[in-house]
Amino acid sequence: MRCHYCDREASFAPELNGVEVGLCDQHFREQFEYLAENDALAYLRHKFDIDRPD
């Protein structure tokens, strides 16, 4: 599978409801950082009741 954003080989391929999106290492990191900056990760932690170990 190829990266959704560029033509590199995808290292990650998250899937949701049958839709799979390929991401290379660089674009995976960029998307992860984007989610962290926009409080999306906090929302997901709360939604799925995920606690971090101390």
Legacy VTK file of the C-alpha trace (Angstrom):
# vtk DataFile Version 3.0
C-alpha trace
ASCII
DATASET POLYDATA
POINTS 54 float
0.000 0.000 0.000
1.160 3.526 -0.770
0.963 6.594 1.490
-2.250 8.605 1.092
-0.226 11.865 0.970
2.826 10.888 -1.086
4.066 7.983 -3.174
6.178 6.311 -0.471
5.469 2.859 0.885
2.950 3.002 3.735
4.241 1.914 7.152
0.832 2.236 8.793
-2.609 1.467 7.443
-5.316 2.418 9.944
-8.801 1.186 9.076
-12.211 2.455 10.135
-15.505 1.101 8.867
-13.785 -0.741 6.032
-11.834 2.305 4.804
-8.058 1.864 4.985
-5.617 4.782 4.646
-1.902 4.224 4.132
0.609 6.499 5.865
4.392 6.596 5.578
6.442 7.256 8.746
6.697 11.001 8.081
3.007 11.546 7.418
2.017 9.333 10.341
4.095 11.561 12.657
2.620 14.723 11.121
-0.939 13.456 11.594
-0.198 12.347 15.167
1.212 15.799 15.978
-1.817 17.460 14.396
-4.154 15.382 16.568
-2.150 16.228 19.702
-2.223 19.964 18.929
-5.986 19.957 18.402
-6.952 18.085 21.581
-8.244 15.168 19.523
-6.148 12.684 21.510
-7.573 13.977 24.802
-11.061 13.582 23.383
-10.333 9.996 22.309
-8.832 9.138 25.705
-11.942 10.463 27.397
-14.328 8.791 24.944
-12.695 5.393 25.349
-11.926 5.892 29.058
-8.209 5.295 28.625
-6.058 5.988 31.680
-2.327 6.456 31.481
-0.241 4.512 34.001
1.524 6.728 36.558
LINES 1 55
54 0 1 2 3 4 5 6 7 8 9 10 11 12 13 14 15 16 17 18 19 20 21 22 23 24 25 26 27 28 29 30 31 32 33 34 35 36 37 38 39 40 41 42 43 44 45 46 47 48 49 50 51 52 53
